[in-house]
Amino acid sequence: MQTKLACLIGVFLAPFCLQARTGETLKQSEERYGAGQELQDAKTLILKNARNLVYHHGDWIITAAYLNGVTVRIRYEKTGTQQPRAQLNKEDVAEILEAEDAGAWSVFNEVTQKQGKPYTGATHPPPVLRAASGLTARYQVFSVTVEREDALRHEKGLSPKQRLSPALKRRVAL
């Protein structure tokens, strides 16, 4: 009987556990991670002219940038034993991607703005991934940063309704 009850509770709670972290409100983030510490130093901000908070959740360090009270960019790092940050392995990256968007992720080429083959998590993560929902994940050895398009618009000084223009391709005479 207890096993059936546990399974039922798991089924009902699963969508809440897999809920995306980007797009959450400040209140939702605080319920998930606890109270955050506001960042003031410009060098530590992950998005300028936005509210940046850092959370400590287990061995994870989570830095979130909020625009209009909603998370638009979030960086995941792990604390290290020998150094301040630990190198992320493919399982850590897969956990982050699953938490942010349980749908499929694909390799993304920022130069051509085209999606490549699906990323299954079986190999070393590529530098940039894109989800079908429009989220972008940037992998570095010690961190993964996930962002919504709103973060890019904000950095470029565009209003939420203005379209992003593709990067200009410059030809260099050789």
VOPAGU-2260 file (C-alpha; in pm, 1 decimal, decimal comma):
REM VOPAGU-2260
SITE   aa  ch    i         X         Y         Z
SITE  MET   A    0       0,0       0,0       0,0
SITE  GLN   A    1     280,1     243,4      87,9
SITE  THR   A    2     456,8     166,6    -240,1
SITE  LYS   A    3     143,9     251,4    -439,7
SITE  LEU   A    4      99,7     572,9    -242,1
SITE  ALA   A    5     463,2     668,3    -301,2
SITE  CYS   A    6     424,0     601,4    -674,8
SITE  LEU   A    7     109,7     814,9    -691,8
SITE  ILE   A    8     279,8    1100,0    -509,0
SITE  GLY   A    9     579,3    1067,5    -744,1
SITE  VAL   A   10     354,7    1086,1   -1050,1
SITE  PHE   A   11     187,9    1401,9    -924,7
SITE  LEU   A   12     509,3    1569,4    -810,0
SITE  ALA   A   13     723,2    1480,0   -1114,8
SITE  PRO   A   14     604,0    1774,3   -1326,2
SITE  PHE   A   15     695,7    2013,0   -1044,5
SITE  CYS   A   16    1045,5    1863,5   -1008,2
SITE  LEU   A   17    1107,7    1893,3   -1382,6
SITE  GLN   A   18     970,9    2246,5   -1400,7
SITE  ALA   A   19    1209,1    2475,7   -1582,0
SITE  ARG   A   20    1427,3    2699,3   -1370,5
SITE  THR   A   21    1455,0    2968,3   -1634,5
SITE  GLY   A   22    1122,1    3143,0   -1648,6
SITE  GLU   A   23    1060,5    3101,1   -1276,2
SITE  THR   A   24     978,9    3398,8   -1059,1
SITE  LEU   A   25    1204,0    3514,4    -777,5
SITE  LYS   A   26     960,4    3364,8    -526,1
SITE  GLN   A   27     965,5    3024,5    -701,1
SITE  SER   A   28    1346,1    3026,6    -707,0
SITE  GLU   A   29    1360,4    3106,9    -335,4
SITE  GLU   A   30    1116,9    2823,0    -262,6
SITE  ARG   A   31    1338,1    2586,2    -463,0
SITE  TYR   A   32    1684,6    2700,6    -349,8
SITE  GLY   A   33    1631,8    2906,2     -32,5
SITE  ALA   A   34    1729,0    3269,5      14,7
SITE  GLY   A   35    1975,7    3405,1    -236,9
SITE  GLN   A   36    2251,7    3658,5    -195,5
SITE  GLU   A   37    2236,8    3963,2    -422,8
SITE  LEU   A   38    2549,6    4021,6    -631,9
SITE  GLN   A   39    2682,4    4375,9    -649,4
SITE  ASP   A   40    3026,7    4333,7    -806,9
SITE  ALA   A   41    3007,7    4394,2   -1183,2
SITE  LYS   A   42    3265,2    4116,5   -1243,8
SITE  THR   A   43    3039,2    3850,5   -1090,6
SITE  LEU   A   44    2715,6    3948,6   -1268,1
SITE  ILE   A   45    2588,9    3706,8   -1531,9
SITE  LEU   A   46    2360,1    3973,9   -1682,4
SITE  LYS   A   47    2427,7    4345,5   -1646,0
SITE  ASN   A   48    2146,4    4583,8   -1553,3
SITE  ALA   A   49    1946,8    4294,6   -1410,0
SITE  ARG   A   50    1898,2    4160,1   -1061,2
SITE  ASN   A   51    2159,7    3887,4   -1002,0
SITE  LEU   A   52    2130,9    3645,6    -709,5
SITE  VAL   A   53    2348,0    3352,2    -606,8
SITE  TYR   A   54    2204,0    3046,4    -433,8
SITE  HIS   A   55    2379,9    2758,9    -258,7
SITE  HIS   A   56    2184,7    2435,0    -301,0
SITE  GLY   A   57    2371,4    2127,4    -178,1
SITE  ASP   A   58    2703,1    2121,9    -363,9
SITE  TRP   A   59    2559,8    2341,0    -642,4
SITE  ILE   A   60    2619,4    2713,3    -681,0
SITE  ILE   A   61    2338,4    2865,3    -884,9
SITE  THR   A   62    2354,7    3222,6   -1010,5
SITE  ALA   A   63    2033,1    3360,6   -1155,1
SITE  ALA   A   64    1961,7    3685,4   -1340,4
SITE  TYR   A   65    1611,1    3829,7   -1318,6
SITE  LEU   A   66    1435,9    4073,3   -1548,6
SITE  ASN   A   67    1095,2    4194,1   -1436,5
SITE  GLY   A   68    1103,1    3932,7   -1159,4
SITE  VAL   A   69    1157,1    3636,6   -1396,9
SITE  THR   A   70    1473,5    3427,1   -1439,9
SITE  VAL   A   71    1613,7    3484,4   -1789,1
SITE  ARG   A   72    1966,9    3347,0   -1739,7
SITE  ILE   A   73    2096,7    3094,0   -1489,7
SITE  ARG   A   74    2446,2    2953,8   -1434,6
SITE  TYR   A   75    2509,1    2619,3   -1263,9
SITE  GLU   A   76    2842,2    2537,1   -1098,1
SITE  LYS   A   77    2956,2    2278,7    -843,7
SITE  THR   A   78    3176,6    2345,0    -544,9
SITE  GLY   A   79    3514,3    2177,8    -563,6
SITE  THR   A   80    3724,3    2009,2    -298,8
SITE  GLN   A   81    4069,4    2115,9    -423,0
SITE  GLN   A   82    3961,0    2438,4    -595,2
SITE  PRO   A   83    3662,3    2675,5    -574,8
SITE  ARG   A   84    3471,6    2503,3    -858,8
SITE  ALA   A   85    3453,6    2141,3    -971,3
SITE  GLN   A   86    3469,9    2028,7   -1331,6
SITE  LEU   A   87    3126,1    1924,1   -1456,6
SITE  ASN   A   88    3096,9    1575,3   -1601,4
SITE  LYS   A   89    2847,6    1467,2   -1867,1
SITE  GLU   A   90    2607,8    1336,5   -1599,1
SITE  ASP   A   91    2602,2    1680,8   -1430,1
SITE  VAL   A   92    2530,4    1846,9   -1764,3
SITE  ALA   A   93    2256,5    1593,3   -1844,4
SITE  GLU   A   94    2095,8    1662,9   -1504,7
SITE  ILE   A   95    2095,7    2037,5   -1572,6
SITE  LEU   A   96    1953,2    2000,2   -1922,9
SITE  GLU   A   97    1679,8    1764,9   -1800,3
SITE  ALA   A   98    1586,1    2006,0   -1520,7
SITE  GLU   A   99    1572,2    2305,7   -1752,3
SITE  ASP   A  100    1385,8    2140,8   -2039,5
SITE  ALA   A  101    1291,7    1774,7   -2035,8
SITE  GLY   A  102    1249,0    1785,5   -2414,5
SITE  ALA   A  103    1519,2    1724,4   -2670,5
SITE  TRP   A  104    1838,2    1930,7   -2690,7
SITE  SER   A  105    2042,9    1967,8   -3008,1
SITE  VAL   A  106    2392,8    2084,8   -3086,7
SITE  PHE   A  107    2371,3    2448,6   -3200,2
SITE  ASN   A  108    2608,8    2640,3   -3428,2
SITE  GLU   A  109    2596,7    3009,2   -3334,2
SITE  VAL   A  110    2777,7    3120,7   -3649,6
SITE  THR   A  111    2530,5    2962,3   -3891,9
SITE  GLN   A  112    2237,9    2982,1   -3646,0
SITE  LYS   A  113    2150,4    2620,8   -3729,4
SITE  GLN   A  114    2074,7    2325,1   -3510,6
SITE  GLY   A  115    2274,4    2011,2   -3559,1
SITE  LYS   A  116    2230,6    1656,6   -3439,2
SITE  PRO   A  117    2037,0    1578,9   -3119,6
SITE  TYR   A  118    2242,6    1564,8   -2801,3
SITE  THR   A  119    2179,8    1245,2   -2604,8
SITE  GLY   A  120    2418,7    1303,9   -2316,2
SITE  ALA   A  121    2623,9     996,2   -2403,8
SITE  THR   A  122    2927,0    1200,4   -2511,8
SITE  HIS   A  123    3114,2    1504,9   -2388,0
SITE  PRO   A  124    2882,4    1809,5   -2409,4
SITE  PRO   A  125    2930,1    2050,1   -2701,0
SITE  PRO   A  126    2985,3    2421,4   -2626,6
SITE  VAL   A  127    2632,8    2532,0   -2725,0
SITE  LEU   A  128    2302,2    2346,5   -2717,7
SITE  ARG   A  129    1951,9    2459,1   -2811,0
SITE  ALA   A  130    1621,9    2319,0   -2686,7
SITE  ALA   A  131    1305,8    2302,4   -2895,5
SITE  SER   A  132    1154,7    2549,3   -2646,5
SITE  GLY   A  133    1414,2    2811,3   -2748,9
SITE  LEU   A  134    1642,7    2784,4   -2444,7
SITE  THR   A  135    2015,9    2801,4   -2511,3
SITE  ALA   A  136    2270,2    2619,8   -2292,0
SITE  ARG   A  137    2638,4    2711,0   -2297,6
SITE  TYR   A  138    2875,4    2452,2   -2157,6
SITE  GLN   A  139    3215,0    2537,0   -2014,3
SITE  VAL   A  140    3433,3    2302,5   -1813,4
SITE  PHE   A  141    3320,0    2440,7   -1476,0
SITE  SER   A  142    2971,8    2571,2   -1557,7
SITE  VAL   A  143    2658,4    2550,7   -1767,1
SITE  THR   A  144    2464,7    2868,1   -1840,1
SITE  VAL   A  145    2107,2    2840,0   -1961,6
SITE  GLU   A  146    1926,7    3142,9   -2100,8
SITE  ARG   A  147    1608,0    3255,4   -2261,5
SITE  GLU   A  148    1607,0    3480,0   -2564,9
SITE  ASP   A  149    1500,4    3766,3   -2334,0
SITE  ALA   A  150    1852,3    3771,6   -2185,7
SITE  LEU   A  151    2010,4    3822,3   -2529,2
SITE  ARG   A  152    1760,4    4094,5   -2615,1
SITE  HIS   A  153    1839,0    4270,1   -2288,5
SITE  GLU   A  154    2213,0    4258,5   -2355,6
SITE  LYS   A  155    2162,5    4405,6   -2702,7
SITE  GLY   A  156    1935,6    4679,9   -2566,3
SITE  LEU   A  157    1631,6    4555,1   -2758,9
SITE  SER   A  158    1277,5    4571,1   -2630,8
SITE  PRO   A  159    1105,7    4233,0   -2581,3
SITE  LYS   A  160     915,3    4268,3   -2910,5
SITE  GLN   A  161    1205,5    4366,4   -3135,9
SITE  ARG   A  162    1350,5    4080,1   -3337,8
SITE  LEU   A  163    1712,3    3981,9   -3298,2
SITE  SER   A  164    1907,0    4033,0   -3617,1
SITE  PRO   A  165    2157,1    3765,4   -3716,9
SITE  ALA   A  166    2521,6    3848,6   -3665,7
SITE  LEU   A  167    2672,8    4032,9   -3958,9
SITE  LYS   A  168    2916,1    3827,0   -4158,5
SITE  ARG   A  169    3226,4    4024,3   -4237,2
SITE  ARG   A  170    3451,4    3934,9   -4522,9
SITE  VAL   A  171    3817,6    3994,6   -4484,8
SITE  ALA   A  172    4034,2    4053,3   -4789,4
SITE  LEU   A  173    4333,6    3825,9   -4782,1
